Amino acid sequence: MDDRGDRDGLRDAELVTGGDLAAGGTGPGGHRVLLSIWERLVELDVARRYHLSPAAGHVVHHAMTINRPADEGTTNVAHNQDLASAYELIYTVAAGKDYQREAYDITDLIRQRNPTADSLLDVACGTGLHLSHFRHSFAHVEGLELAEPMRKAAIDRLDGITVHAGDMRDFRLTRRFSAVTCLFSSIGYARSVEELNQTVDCLAAHLEPGGVLLLEPWFTPNQWISGPVDTGTAADGRRHLTRMCVSHQNGTTSTLTMHYLLGETGTGIRHWSEEHTLTLFTDEQYRQAIRQAGLHDVQWLPGWGDLRPRISAVKRRRARFTAPHSGPAPRP
Ligand SMILES: C[S@@+](CC[C@H](N)C(=O)[O-])C[C@H]1O[C@@H](n2cnc3c(N)ncnc32)[C@H](O)[C@@H]1O
């Protein structure tokens, strides 16, 4: 999740879409409403980026076909399947995230530290995109995910692979693994240092001795900056997706508000928004959590493409059993 932006810009856009668009933009003053939407989109630089023009009626088309299911009231909530498919379109197509290459890189990092690694658990695995490649490199893989729509997408993708319903902050599986991963900043969903420590404890507890933890952290407070509204657009032949994301910071908490427009032939265009809250932990807080969990050989490594690194650490092998000093028993 690499979305950061200018909060004020989107707040204005919300005002426009949140009111008149819900009524379809057709009542008295509808034309003015559509023009004002257009003006805001131009301001937000959408028009230039997506080659829209008011004369071609693009904005009218978008405004008139936004769907809001009756049971949603005034709140926009995504259909379950939309969450997972929008997630994949945004990251694999719009952001160009290469899950296959990442999975190979991560496998190499794991094998450099544990050459016989043959099992892997991916915690907060999302829709299972990394696991779909890890399954070819490890004899046994499993996933764990909290959000049901994401987990369902992972199960659909990963025929025959177990994807547990669970919370990374507190889970207990019946086996341990040669490697445990927690990728793409999922760890940032821990809401406090205490939850970070609990999560890393849980991840470490599922490692075999000699096993490798591979963590991709969220931004640190020093790295985090507010920038322009982040926009992404993607299509896969059947669906078209636009997402705008705006973020802000409150102390060590970063909040990302994401607005989605997903258009699908035959279904129309659906709009929903999501709010994600992630904690800006420091490097030292990650290091402490990893050390407290009994891991060693902690290393900061390059990440998948921006400022965020990867962190690796290894679980100690059991201390070698040394026979007690042989010889005559000491006399009392
Ligand atoms: C940025 S996505 C990363 C997903 C996947 N690892 C990837 O690389 O595409 C973050 C994921 O963390 C999951 N998540 C958030 N909090 C969680 C928790 N407490 N326990 C398990 N999963 C969680 C979300 O549902 C989401 O699927």
The ligand as an SDF file (V2000), in Angstrom:
LIG
                    3D

 27 29  0  0  0  0  0  0  0  0999 V2000
   -1.8320   -4.7480    2.1510 C   0  0  0  0  0  0  0  0  0  0  0  0
   -2.7340   -6.2020    2.2740 S   0  0  0  0  0  0  0  0  0  0  0  0
   -1.4480   -7.4070    1.9350 C   0  0  0  0  0  0  0  0  0  0  0  0
   -2.0060   -8.7160    1.4620 C   0  0  0  0  0  0  0  0  0  0  0  0
   -0.9710   -9.6890    0.8990 C   0  0  0  0  0  0  0  0  0  0  0  0
    0.0180  -10.0490    1.8830 N   0  0  0  0  0  0  0  0  0  0  0  0
   -0.3040   -9.1040   -0.3400 C   0  0  0  0  0  0  0  0  0  0  0  0
    0.9240   -8.9920   -0.3510 O   0  0  0  0  0  0  0  0  0  0  0  0
   -1.0120   -8.7990   -1.2960 O   0  0  0  0  0  0  0  0  0  0  0  0
   -2.9500   -6.3630    4.0130 C   0  0  0  0  0  0  0  0  0  0  0  0
   -3.7180   -7.6020    4.3940 C   0  0  0  0  0  0  0  0  0  0  0  0
   -3.6620   -7.7490    5.8110 O   0  0  0  0  0  0  0  0  0  0  0  0
   -4.9020   -8.2640    6.2420 C   0  0  0  0  0  0  0  0  0  0  0  0
   -5.0130   -8.0050    7.6740 N   0  0  0  0  0  0  0  0  0  0  0  0
   -5.1690   -6.8260    8.3090 C   0  0  0  0  0  0  0  0  0  0  0  0
   -5.1920   -6.9880    9.6330 N   0  0  0  0  0  0  0  0  0  0  0  0
   -5.0300   -8.3160    9.8570 C   0  0  0  0  0  0  0  0  0  0  0  0
   -4.9610   -9.0930   11.0390 C   0  0  0  0  0  0  0  0  0  0  0  0
   -5.0650   -8.5330   12.2520 N   0  0  0  0  0  0  0  0  0  0  0  0
   -4.7680  -10.4170   10.9210 N   0  0  0  0  0  0  0  0  0  0  0  0
   -4.6730  -10.9970    9.6970 C   0  0  0  0  0  0  0  0  0  0  0  0
   -4.7490  -10.3040    8.5360 N   0  0  0  0  0  0  0  0  0  0  0  0
   -4.9240   -8.9740    8.6200 C   0  0  0  0  0  0  0  0  0  0  0  0
   -5.8870   -7.4960    5.3820 C   0  0  0  0  0  0  0  0  0  0  0  0
   -7.1640   -8.0990    5.3870 O   0  0  0  0  0  0  0  0  0  0  0  0
   -5.1910   -7.5570    4.0320 C   0  0  0  0  0  0  0  0  0  0  0  0
   -5.5360   -8.7110    3.3130 O   0  0  0  0  0  0  0  0  0  0  0  0
  1  2  1  0
  2  3  1  0
  2 10  1  0
  3  4  1  0
  4  5  1  0
  5  6  1  0
  5  7  1  0
  7  8  2  0
  7  9  1  0
 10 11  1  0
 11 12  1  0
 11 26  1  0
 12 13  1  0
 13 14  1  0
 13 24  1  0
 14 15  1  0
 14 23  1  0
 15 16  2  0
 16 17  1  0
 17 18  1  0
 17 23  2  0
 18 19  1  0
 18 20  2  0
 20 21  1  0
 21 22  2  0
 22 23  1  0
 24 25  1  0
 24 26  1  0
 26 27  1  0
M  CHG  2   2   1   9  -1
M  END
$$$$
